[in-house]
Amino acid sequence: MYADAIDWSKNIDPRITRLKELGREELNGVTTHLKLLDQYVQAQAEATTGAVTREPQTLVEPVFQVTPAQASPQRSSSLVGLFTKKSSKNPELDEELREIIITAVIPVWKDLQEKFIKLACHSPEKEPDIKLNFLKSLFVLGDYFYSNNLVRSKIMDEVEIFKPNIVVNLIDFHVKLSIQSKGNKLFESSEWVTPQIDLLIDNPSLRHFRRSIQALSGDNRVYLVYCTLRSVLGKYDSLLPRGDFPNPERMGGFIQRFLRINFIEPGKDRLINPYNAGINSDYSTAFYAIMNCFDLQGDIPPTHSGKRIQRLQALLSYCIVDFMDSYDRVVARSFLPARFRSEIMSVSYERQRKLFYLGYLLNLRQNGFKGSEQKSHVKHGLRMLKKAARESDHPDYVQKWIGTINNLFQAKWRFW
């Protein structure tokens, strides 16, 4: 295992050395992991490379993700089930171990997460896989401490990686690292992240961030969505799947024009008031085109060769429209060209139902089409959208949109 390759006599935080000297087998994996993270942080501080040469997946999963079915004497260092170990000879074993973690493990973890944020959370193009796994491990450990009442809530709120603005920035960094790591293989992979709040919370690849996202205030959630949305949109060309679809670069042009207006307040970890965003006609035209991409999916029958590109475009247009709707619906409409405003107002209720339906469908799809409650939401969303269609002037048009969306996101045969 990678522990065999560590030189425990070189450049070691003395606290980690003392942990190893305690001889507690249950902590071997955690101690080794903290040592690897310490080495990596030191390498970042010294601007050196090659300090961590092992396969990146070995840095987290064997230490933190052992299930009871996988447990073995060789894997007993896992944090999973740490306090469920029993010993008839020493009934105080669990309390003793608990005290060691509180007094010796948590302080090291707290210091290392601060150093990692300062020294390693930049330049996503460098060692993205290693950074992804260390970032994950820091949150996994933190949530373990929190859920097992090993640290008071007040102290936990002071930990750097759990501060709301840091949470947003680290999740955004995770997205950038994933894009750098996977490129055009990221879309629809298990690591794909859709920048919409419910999909961020329920994304299996972000489960180590889940508690932190759920703890964010409403404003910080909108800020998180926008940061991750900008990161994804900014790499549209890199993410574009292979396929035969007419003029995929046209959507890219509208996206770039949309990105020219930055809703993040300069020097602040928050969004500006949309009225102060400096919206211009170029942006308004681009946003209207993106909204049309969402609304007019029914006019583009999916083809086998172009389906993945069309699916990405439909998904991104949904995320943009959904973000602008949550950011400020009234202001978003005022950004549109005047000649289109009456038309937009007349279909706003219908578009809301489209957003709800596709959001429910994407959430269900992201979780493998499992979950009776999620299926119920999808069916309810579909009923509401069909009701809106019947009340509109163009029910056939909405029905075509439903058909295309169901085709693109593999839902047609699953519910009705």
N, C-alpha and C positions, 0 to 999 in steps of 0.2 A: 504494500500500500504506500501512498505518497509520504506517510509519516517516516518511512525508512530512509527517505532522501534528505531529511532535515538535519542540519548540523546544529545541535542544541547548544553549542558552545560559542556561537558567533552572533553578535548583534541582536541579542534577545532582550526584550523587556523583562527585567528581573521578576516582575509579578507573574509572567507567564511561566518562567522557569520554576518558580515556587509552586505553581499549580501542578506542574508535571511531577515535582518532587513529592507531592502529597501522596502519589501512588494510587489515586482513586481511579479504578478502571472505568467507572461510569463517565468520567470527564475526559478520557483520553482523546476522543474525537474532537470535542470542543476545544481542548487545549491545543491540539495540532492545528485546528482551523484558525484559532486566534494567532498562532505563530505564523501561519502562512499569510494572513492578512497583515500582520505586523511587518513581515518581510516586504510585502508588496507596497505598503505605505512608505516604508523607508526607501524603496527603490524610486518611488515617485518623487520623494523629497530630494533625492540625489540625482534625479533625472537620468537614471540608468535604465537599462532594458534587460530582459532575459532573467529577471529575478525569479519569476514564476514560470516554469517551463512545463508543468504537468498539464494534462488535459483539463480544460476548464470545468467540465462537468463533474470532476472528482472533488471539486472544492466545496460543494454544497450538499448534493443529494445524499451521499453515503452518511453524512454527519447528521442531517436534520430530517430526513424523509423516510425513515425506516418504519414500516408497518409491522404489526404483531406477527403477521404471516411470514415476514422476511427476517425476523429477529433471529440472531444466532450469537454464540459466544464471541465471534469475531466482530460483531456489529453492536456490542452492548454499550458502546460509547455514545450511542444516539441520545439526543435530548428527548425523543419521543418516549413517553412513559417513564421518565426519569424518577418521578416520585411514587411510582407504583411498585417499585422493588421492595420486597419484604425480606426480613431476616429474623428468624426466631431467636438467634443468638444475640442479636443486637437490635432491639426494637427502636433505638434512637437513630438508626442509620439514615433514615430519610431526613430527619431534622438536622443532622450533622451535615449532610450533603446540601441541604437547603441553605444553611448558614455559610458554607463555602461559596456557593453561587452568589449569594447576596453580598458577601464581603470581598470576594476575590475575583469572581468572573465578571460580574456586572460593571465594576469600575474600569476594567480593561476594555470591555466592549464599548462602554461609553466614550472612553478616550479615542479608541480606534475609529468609531463611526465619525467623530468630529474631524479626525485627521483625513479619513477617506473622503469626506465631503470637500474638504479644503484642497486636497492634493490630487485626487483622482477623478473628481466629477467634472471633467471638462475634456475636450478633444475626443469626442465619441468615435472618431476614426481610428484611434489607437487602442488595441487590445479590447475590442468591444465585448467579446465573450467572457473574458475574465472579469471585467468590470460588472457585467450583468450578474454574474454569479455571486460576487462579493456583495453587491448591492442587495441582492435577494437574501443572502445569509444574514446581513445586518438586521433586516426587517423581520425575518423568521425568528431570530434570537430575541429581538425586542418584543415581539408579540408573545413569545413563549414566557418571557419574564412577566409581562403584563397580565396574561391570562391566568398565570399561576400565583398571582399576588406576591411576586418576589420584589416588587418595587411599588412604592406609593404612587397614586395617580398624579399628585402634584409634582413629584420628581420626574415622572415619565413625561409630563408636559414640558419639562425643561430640557429634555433630551433633544439634540439637534435634529435628528431625522424625523421626529414627530411634530416639529413645529409646522403649522399649516403652510407657510410659504416655502419651507424646505421640502415638505411632502410634494407640493405641486412641482417644484423644480426637479426633484429626483424622479418622479414618474415621467416627466417630460424627457429627462435624460435617458431613462429606460427606453422610451420610444425611439429616441435618436440612436441609441446603441443597437436596438433591434433592427432598425432600418440599415444601419451600417453593416451589421453582421449578415443579414439575409438578402438585402437588395430586392430584386424583383421576384424572389422566392418567398418573401415575407407574406404577401397578401394571401389570405386564406390558409396560411400555415397555423400551427398551434400557438405560435408566438404573436400572431397578428393582433393589433390593438385598434379598435374602432373608437374614435374620439367623440363619444357621446356618453353622458354621465352614467346612465343605467348599465350600459355595456361595459364601461370601465369598472364599475363596482362588481359586476358578475363575471368578468373575464377570468377564466381559469388560469391564464398565464400571469395575471396580476393578483392572485389570491394573497400573496404576501403583503400587498398594499391595501387589501380590502378594508381592514379596520380603520386605517388612516384616511382613506377616501371617505368612508361613511362618517367620520368625525369632522369633516370639513363643513364650514358654514355654506349657506347658499351662494354667497358671492364668490367664495373660494372655489366652489365646485364649477361655477361658470368660468372662472379664470383657468382652472385646470383643463376644462374642455377646450378652451381657446388655445392655450399653449400647445397641447398635444395636437390639436387640429392644424395649427400653423406648421408644426414639425412634419406632420404627414403630408400636407399639401405642398410644402416646400420641396419635397422629394417625389413629387408626382411622376416625373419622368423616370426616376430610378425604380419606382414601385410598379410601373406599368407592366402587366403580364404580356407574354407573347400572344399574338393572335392576329386575326384579320378583321379589323373594325375600321370603318371609314373615318378618317381625320381624327385620330385620338389626340393629336397635338392641339386641336382646336380647343378642347376642354382645358388643356394645360395652359393655353394662353389666357383664358378667362380666369383660371385659378391664380396665375401670376398677377393679373390686374387686381384681383380681389385682395391679394396679400400686400399690395402696395400701401394699403391703409392698415396701420398697426394699432390695434385697440388697447395695447398695453401702455400704461402710463410710464413715460421715461423715468428710469431710476427707481421704479416702484414695482412691487409684486402684486399688482392689481390692474383691473381694467379701468379705462377712463370712461367718463360719461359719454355715451355715444353721440350726444349733440356736439361734443367738442372734438370729434374725430377728424374733422377736416374732409368730410366726404365730398367727392367731386363727381362729375358726370361720367368719367371713365370708370370709376368704381361702380357707380349705379348701373351702368350698362352691363358690366361684368356680372354683378350680382343677379340682375334680371335674367341673363343668359343661363347662369347656374340654376336659378329657380326653374327656368323652363326645362333644363335637363332633367330635373326631378319630376316636374309636372307632365312632361311629354313622353315619358317612357313607353306609354301605350302606343305611340306612333312608330316605335322601333322594334319590330319583332326580333327576338334574339336568334342568333345563328350559332351553330356549334363552334365555329372558328373564332367568333368574336364575343362569345358570351362572357368570358372572364373580364375582358376590358370593359364591356358594357356594365357588368356587375360592379366593378370598381368605380366607374363614373357615377352610377346610380347611388352607390353607397356614399361617396364623397359629397355629392350634391345634397343628399339627405342630411349629412352631418352639418354642412354649411347652413342650410335652411333651418334646421333644428336649432343650431347655435344662435342664429340671428333672432329666431322666435323667442328663445329664452333670454337673450341679452336685452332686447327691447323691441317688442313686436311693433309698437306704434312708430318708433323711430325708424326701424328697418323699412317699413312701408314708405316713410317719407323720403328715404334715400332713392326710391325708384323714380324713373322718368315720369313726369306729370301725366303724360298721355296714357300711362299704364295703370295709374292708381285706382281708377274706378273699376277696372277689370280685376285688379288684385283684391280689392275689397269684396267684390262679388263672389270670389271663390275662396276667401280666407277660411271659412268654416270647413269647406271641403278639404283644403290643404291640411288643416289641423288634423282631420280624421286620417288623412294619408300618413302624416307624421306619426300619429299614434299607432296605426296599424303596422307600418314598416318597423317602427321601434320595437313593438312587441314581437314581431316575426324575427327580427335580427337577434333579439335576446334569446328566444327559443332555439334558433339555429345555432347560436354560439355555444349553447349547452347541449348540443347533439340531439335536438328535438325531443328532449326529455323533460318531464315535470308537468304534472296535471294542471297546476296553477298557471304556469306560463301558457300552456295550450288554451286554457280558458280565456286568458287575456287576448290571445290572438283571435280566437273566435269572436269575442266581444268586439274587438277592434274592427274586424271584418264586417260585423253586423252594423256597426255605427257608420262605417264608410259607405256601405251599400245604402243605408238610409239617407245619408247625405247626397248620394248620387241620385236617388229617386227624387229628391227635393230640388235638384239642380236642373239646369236647362239642357244638360248634355249627359244623361246617364250612361249612354253607350261609351262615351269617351272615358268615363271613370272605370267602367267595366273592363275596357281594354288595358287601362293602367294596372288594374288588379291582376289581370291575366299575365301581363309582362313581368310584374314584380314576383308573382308566384313562380313563374318559369325561371326567372333569374336566381331566386333564392330557394329553389327546390321545395316549395311548399304546396304546390297544387294538389298533389295526390295524398297529402298527409292528413287533411282535416275535413274534406268534403267530397 
